[in-house]
Amino acid sequence: MSAHPFIAGIPLVLGGNVFGYTAKGDEAFAVLDAFYEAGGRMIDTADVYSAWVPGHKGGESETVLGEWLASRGVRDDMRLHTKTGMLGGAELYDPARVLQSLDESLNRLQTDRVDLYYAHKDYPELPIAQIVDAFGGSVRSGKALAVGASNFDAERLLAALEEARETGAAGFAALQNEYNLVSRASYGPDLQHAVTQNDLVMLPFYGLASGYLTGKYRTEADFDKSVRGNSVRKLAGGIGPAMLAVMDDIVAETGAGHSAVALAWLVRQPGIPAPIASARTVEQLHELLEFTRIELTDEQLTRLTAAAA
């Protein structure tokens, strides 16, 4: 049992960025049902999902999740993680505005609390004390059970933790930064140390590098098949091909898919109890869940780690 009440179920946080975007209606509900049936209990979303889509304004993902939770009656089983801070600028971290944004998220999610509420990005121009006070207020309100930081660096994260200790505010209990086999800069040794030494957890996003680590993107034709093609194309010019070559070998050795290998590596890294990954279809979800049934050897882990050098 985790010491963190926002951690539960199998070691996968289901990414909500696809809901109301590429997964809608019955297809979205089918993915959520399959996740629940597999023992999945953690879902990550944000008020900004999916404001990047023409005609959307943000909140579409939370709305779908709220409809699913209400129709299935499983709110008390789930651990809901959501975020605020991307739908504007630094004014979003005014204490009253944080509470307003939280209320709006709760309305869409059809619930009275979230289990983990993130500052979705840092605003370095703001005093860290303001951010700590604003998100601590969400815990004081009883509407957020814990708070986390996303896209923070080590210096600001440590400053926030110190501020919370000095003032008695609710401190950040989780970090959500980008981290995967081909992108490791946003969770380097300094942040790993900060997380592990302060009893935080790291729940990384882009665990599959926007789909590149599924192994399905190898040629120009592959990139052209997906809405994510442009975002993963740049990896093909970096360490991506060398990483896929190592992954190909481990896939052959284990019989597991590329997604499973990528996620199995992540949960063996310092401070990471579960990665975040999204699935548009039930088939994609089953590919993700495979990682919970494999155990990479130390030698395989070393090869994967070294492939980025």
N, C-alpha and C positions, 0 to 999 in steps of 0.2 A: 504493500500500500504506500503510495507516494505521500510525502510530507506536505505536498502542495495539493490543496483541495480541488484545484482546477485541472488536475491530471487524473484520468480514469480510463478504464477499458484497455483495449489493445494499444500498442505503442505507435499509433498513427493519428495525427490531427488532420481531419478532412478539410481541405482548402475550399472555402466558399466562393472564391472569385468567379467560378464558372456559372453559379446559379443565377438565373435571370439574365444570363448572357448567352453562353453556348449550350447550357443545360436548362431547359424550361419545362414547366408543366409536368406531365406524367414521367418524362425521362428524368427530370431532376428528382422527383419523388422516388423513382425506382432506385437511383443511386443512393439516396439517403436511407431508404428501407434496407438495402443490401448492406450498407455500412453498419446500421444498427444491428441487423441480424448476425453480422460477423463479430459483434462485440465492440464495435466502434462507439465511443462515447464523447469524443472531443471534436468540435467543429470550430473552425476559424473563419471569421468574416470581417467586414469593415464597412463603415458608412459610405465609403467612396466607391464600393463595388456596385454597379459597373458604370461609373460616370464617364468613362472614356468612350462609351458606345454612343453614336449619334442618337439623340432623342432621349437618352437616359440622364438622370441627374444625381445618381448615387442612391443607395438604399435598396436597390433591386434584389441583391442577394439576401439581405436581412429579411425582406418581405417574403421571399420564397421560403426561407427557413422558418419564419414565423407561421406561415400557412401549414408547413409540414409538421411542426411541433404541435400546433393546435389540433390538426386532424388526427395525429397518432397518439396524443396524450402522453408523450414521453419526456416532457420538459425536465422533470425531476431526475431522470436518468442521465441527462446530457450535461456536458460541461461546455458552455457557450463562451467563446472568445471573440470579442470584437474590438474595433479600433476607431479612433478619431484623430484628425489632424491634417488630412489631405485636402479637404474641401474648402480651401481658403488659405489664409496665412497665419501669422503668429497670433492674431486675435482669437483664433480658435482655442488657445490655451489660457484665456481669461477664465478664472474659476467658474463664473456663472455660465459662460459659454460651454465649458466642458460638461457641466450638469445638464444644460439644455440639449447638447448633442447626445448625451447618454439617454435622456428621456425619449428623444426621437428614435434612437436605436431600439430601446425597449418597446416602444409602440409598434415598430415594424416587426420585431421579434415576438410580439405578443407574450411578453413575460414581464415579471417585476424586478428581475435582476440579471446581471451577467456574471459569469464565474471569473472572467479575466478581462480587464479593460485596458487597452494599450494606448499610449501616446504613439501614434503611427509614425511620427518622425520627430527629430529634434529640431528646435529653432534655436541655434546657438546664440542669437542676439538676445534671447530672453535669459534673465537670471534663473539658474537651476532651481532656486527656491520657489519661484512662481510655478514652475511645472510640477514640482513635488507637491506643493500646496493644492494646486488645481486637481491633480489626479488623486491625491489623498482625500480630497473632498468627496470624490465619487464613492470611496469606501466609507467615509463617515456617513454618507447619505443612506447606506445600506443597499444601494442599487448596484454596486460592484463589489464582489467579494474579495478581489485582489486586483492589482494593477501591474502592468508590464511596460517595457520600453521597446520600441521597434526602430531600427535604423539609427541607433545611438552608437557613439564610439566609447572606448574604455574610459577616457578622461571624464566625459560627461556622465556616464553611468555611475562611476565611482563617486563623483561629486553628488549625484542624486541620492545614492545610498547613504552617504555621510550626512547630507541634509536631513533625510528622513530620520536617521538615528538621533540627531541633535534636537529635532523638533517633536519627535513622537508621531510624525505622520506615517501613514502606510507607505512603506517603501516598495520599489519595484521588485517583484518576485520572479519575473520572467523577462527574457530578452528574445526578440524576434528579428534576426538579421538574415541576410542572404548567406547561404552556405551550401556548398555541394562539392562534388568531386572536381569540378573544373572552375569553381569560383570560391576562393577561400579567404580573400583579403578582408572581408567584413566580419570575420570571426577568427582573428589571428590569436597568437599566444597571449597577448595582453588581455583581450576580452575573455578568452578561455579561463585565464587565471581569475579574473574578476568574478566570473560566473561561479566557478567551482569553489572559490574561497569564501563567497558570501551566500552560499546555499540558494543560488538562483537556478533556474533551468533555462536552457536555450532551446527554443522551438523554431528551427530554421525554415525559412521560406525558399522557394525555388529549389527544392530538394532534388528535382530532376532537371534543373537548368532549362526551364520552359519546355521540357519534353526532349531536349537533346540527348539526355542520358537514357532514354528509352531505347536508343540504338536505331530509331526509325528514320533519322535524318542523316543521310550520308551523301546525297547527290543534290544537284540543283533542282532536279525534278521532285525530290522529296520535300525540299523547302517550299516549293510552289504549291504543294498540296494542302498546306495548313495555314490558318490565320496566324499561327505563331512562327511561321517560316522565317520571316525577316529577323525576328529576335534571336533565333538560334543559328542563323546563317553565319554570324560572326565567330561563333565557337569553332566552326569548321576550319577557320584560318589560324586558330591558336593551338592550344594543347588538346583540343577535342579529339582529333583522330587518334593520337597516341593513347589517350584515355580509353577510347572505344576499343582499341586493339587489346589492351589489357583486360577490359571488361569482357570482350569476346571470349578470351581464354577462360576466364572464371565462369562465365555462363556455360561453357562446354564442360567444365569440371564439376559444376554443381547441379546442372540441369535447371537452374532457375533463370528467370528472365533478367534483362538488363535493368529494368526498374527495381526489381527486388535486390539486385546486387548493389545498386546505388544507395538505396535506403538502408540496407543492412550495414553498409559502411558508415552511414551517418550516425546510427544509434550506438556505434562503438566509439564515437568521438567524445571528448570531455564535455560533460555538462548537458548532453543531449539525451533526454528520455524518449523523445518522439519527434519525427520530422513532420512538416506540413506538406501535403501533396493533394492535388485535386484530380478528380475524375469526372469526365463528361458523360460516360456511359458505365453501365454495370460491368461490362467486359474490362474497361480500363481499371475499374476499382479492383477487380479480382487480380489484375496484374500487380497492383500496388500491394495488396494484402499478402501476396506470396512472400514478401520479405519477412513477415512475422513467423515464417515456418522454416527459414534457413539460418544457418550459423556459419559465417565465414571463418576460416582458420586465420591464425595470426599471420601466417605467411601470405595469404591472399590479401589481408588488410594492408600489409606492408607494401605489396606490389601496387595496390590501388593508390595508397598514399604517395608512393615514390613516383608514380606516373605523371604527377603534376609538376615535378621538379624540372 
